[in-house]
Amino acid sequence: MQNQQNQQSKQTMQHLVITGGNKGIGLALVQHYLAQGHQVSVICRHSSPELAALNVRVYCGVDLADPLQVQAVAAEFSEASVDVLINNAGIFSQETLTDFAVARIQAQFQVNALAPLLLSQAMLPCFKAGSKIAMITSRMGSISDNGSGAYYGYRMAKAALNAGSVSLAKDLKPKQIAVGIYHPGFVQTQMVGFAGDISPTEAATRLAERISELGLHNSGVFYHSNGTELPW
């Protein structure tokens, strides 16, 4: 009986790769999937004591703003099979018409929009039929949901990520690889000064539920982590 349970556990264990898994939502996702008995690899710029205490393989020192570093870390998985890639890492700053910082806007495009697509493309050899790619985006990338203006770099970068993710979903459908596009909610993280209305743990639980529901039938759809579909 024990052998049968172990065999079933091995059959259901997945390998997940999570970017930005050293803190916030990313760390909560790592903890969630480890508690479920899965194998987790983390890509981040800096590790953390919380991450270092976990049984995960960490690829730290990776600057996702550098395409060469993205390609290099993807090559580390050339011999691995990846069931789920969660593109969670991101940066945030607030630009207004009186503080229109071009360098910050460009940095957000590089990290928030281009890097997730570049990493996904570079890791294609690791995926198989049934693999999944999850993009952690934001409803701030919704054009029709913009009620306050400003935040130029973040809004534009997330809108670009959403657009690129839809193309990715269509291009990967013949390979039976699904792409999820998820707003995590207003989460209590350092990025927003811990001013959110849900914890990283709750956000991770919700996101994991959405990822478990992800398939070719809803690939390329923009969802809130609570399960509601969001407008473009």
C-alpha positions in Angstrom: 0.0 0.0 0.0 2.8 2.4 0.9 4.6 1.6 -2.3 1.5 2.4 -4.3 1.1 5.7 -2.5 4.7 6.6 -3.2 4.3 5.7 -6.9 1.2 7.9 -7.1 3.1 10.7 -5.4 5.9 10.4 -7.9 3.5 10.4 -10.8 1.8 13.6 -9.7 4.9 15.5 -8.6 5.6 18.4 -10.9 8.7 20.5 -11.6 7.9 24.2 -11.3 10.3 27.1 -12.1 9.3 30.4 -10.4 11.0 33.7 -11.1 11.2 36.2 -8.2 10.7 33.5 -5.7 12.8 35.1 -2.9 10.0 37.2 -1.4 6.4 38.3 -1.6 4.1 36.4 -3.9 6.9 34.4 -5.4 8.1 33.1 -2.1 4.5 32.3 -1.1 4.2 30.3 -4.4 7.4 28.4 -3.6 6.2 27.5 -0.2 2.7 26.5 -1.5 4.1 24.1 -4.1 6.7 22.6 -1.8 3.9 21.9 0.7 2.1 20.1 -2.1 5.2 17.8 -2.6 6.4 19.3 -5.9 9.9 20.1 -7.0 10.6 23.8 -7.3 13.5 25.8 -8.9 13.8 29.5 -8.3 15.3 32.3 -10.5 16.0 35.6 -8.7 18.4 38.4 -8.4 19.0 37.9 -4.7 18.2 35.0 -2.4 16.7 35.6 1.0 16.9 33.8 4.4 13.4 32.5 3.9 14.2 31.1 0.5 17.6 29.7 1.7 15.8 27.7 4.4 13.7 25.8 1.8 14.5 22.7 -0.2 14.7 24.3 -3.6 17.3 24.8 -6.2 18.1 28.6 -6.5 19.6 30.4 -9.4 20.4 33.7 -7.9 22.3 36.7 -9.3 20.1 36.7 -12.4 19.2 40.1 -13.7 16.1 39.6 -15.9 16.7 43.0 -17.5 19.7 41.5 -19.3 18.7 39.2 -22.2 22.0 37.4 -22.1 21.5 36.5 -18.5 18.0 35.3 -19.3 19.3 33.1 -22.1 22.1 31.8 -19.8 19.8 30.8 -16.9 17.4 29.1 -19.4 20.3 27.0 -20.6 20.7 25.7 -17.1 17.4 23.8 -17.6 18.4 22.3 -21.0 18.4 18.8 -19.6 15.4 19.3 -17.4 11.6 18.8 -17.9 9.5 21.7 -16.7 5.8 21.3 -16.0 5.1 24.8 -15.0 7.0 28.1 -15.5 5.6 30.9 -13.4 6.9 34.3 -14.6 6.3 36.2 -11.4 9.3 38.6 -11.1 8.6 42.3 -11.7 9.5 45.8 -10.8 7.2 48.8 -10.1 7.5 52.6 -10.1 5.1 55.5 -10.4 5.5 57.9 -13.3 3.3 61.0 -13.8 3.3 63.8 -16.4 5.5 65.8 -14.0 7.8 62.9 -13.2 8.1 61.1 -16.6 11.2 59.1 -15.9 12.0 57.5 -19.3 14.7 55.2 -17.8 12.3 53.8 -15.2 9.7 53.3 -17.9 12.2 51.4 -20.1 13.3 49.3 -17.2 9.7 48.2 -16.5 9.3 47.2 -20.1 12.4 45.2 -20.1 11.7 43.3 -16.8 7.9 43.2 -16.8 7.1 42.7 -20.5 10.0 41.4 -22.4 11.8 39.2 -19.9 8.9 36.8 -19.2 8.4 36.2 -22.9 12.1 35.9 -23.6 12.5 33.3 -20.7 9.4 31.4 -21.9 10.8 31.3 -25.5 14.3 30.3 -24.3 12.9 27.4 -22.2 10.6 25.9 -24.9 12.8 22.8 -25.2 12.0 22.0 -21.5 8.3 21.9 -22.1 6.1 19.1 -23.3 2.5 18.5 -24.1 0.6 19.5 -21.0 3.2 21.9 -19.7 2.0 25.4 -18.6 3.3 28.9 -18.5 1.8 31.4 -16.0 2.3 35.1 -16.4 1.7 37.1 -13.2 0.5 40.4 -14.7 -1.8 43.1 -13.3 -5.2 44.5 -13.9 -3.3 47.8 -14.3 -2.4 46.5 -17.7 -6.1 46.6 -18.6 -6.9 49.6 -20.8 -10.6 49.6 -20.2 -10.1 49.3 -16.4 -7.8 52.4 -16.1 -9.8 54.7 -13.9 -6.9 56.8 -12.4 -4.3 57.4 -15.1 -0.6 57.8 -14.3 1.7 54.8 -13.6 2.8 55.0 -17.2 5.6 52.5 -17.2 3.9 49.8 -15.2 0.6 50.1 -17.0 2.2 50.0 -20.5 4.5 47.2 -19.6 1.8 45.0 -18.2 -0.5 45.8 -21.2 2.4 44.7 -23.4 2.9 41.5 -21.4 -0.8 40.7 -21.8 -0.6 41.2 -25.5 2.5 39.1 -25.8 1.0 36.4 -23.7 -2.0 36.1 -25.9 0.2 35.6 -28.9 2.2 33.1 -27.0 -0.9 31.2 -26.1 -2.0 31.0 -29.7 1.5 30.0 -30.9 1.9 27.2 -28.3 -1.6 25.8 -28.6 -0.5 23.3 -31.4 2.2 22.1 -28.9 -0.5 21.6 -26.2 1.1 24.1 -23.9 -1.2 26.5 -22.1 -0.5 30.1 -21.1 -2.3 31.7 -18.1 -2.5 35.4 -17.6 -3.2 36.3 -14.0 -3.8 39.4 -11.8 -2.8 38.3 -8.3 -5.0 40.8 -6.5 -3.9 43.8 -4.4 -1.4 41.9 -2.3 0.5 43.0 0.8 4.0 43.1 -0.6 7.0 45.4 -0.4 6.2 46.6 -4.0 3.1 48.4 -2.8 4.4 49.3 0.7 2.4 46.4 2.2 -0.8 48.3 1.6 -2.7 45.4 -0.1 -5.9 43.7 1.0 -4.8 40.1 0.8 -1.7 38.3 2.0 0.9 36.8 -0.3 -0.2 33.4 1.1 -3.8 33.9 0.0 -2.7 35.2 -3.4 -0.5 32.2 -3.9 -3.3 29.8 -3.0 -5.6 31.6 -5.5 -3.0 31.6 -8.2 -2.2 27.9 -7.7 -6.0 27.2 -8.1 -6.1 29.1 -11.4 -3.0 27.4 -12.7 -4.5 24.0 -11.8 -7.5 24.9 -13.8 -5.4 26.1 -16.8 -5.8 24.2 -20.0 -6.0 24.7 -23.7 -9.7 25.7 -23.3 -8.9 28.8 -21.3 -5.3 29.5 -22.5 -4.7 33.2 -23.2 -7.6 34.4 -21.0 -7.0 37.3 -18.5 -8.1 36.3 -15.0 -8.2 37.8 -11.6 -6.8 35.4 -9.0 -10.3 35.1 -7.6 -11.4 33.4 -10.8 -13.3 36.3 -12.5 -12.3 37.2 -16.1 -10.8 40.6 -16.5 -11.3 43.1 -19.4 -8.5 44.0 -21.7 
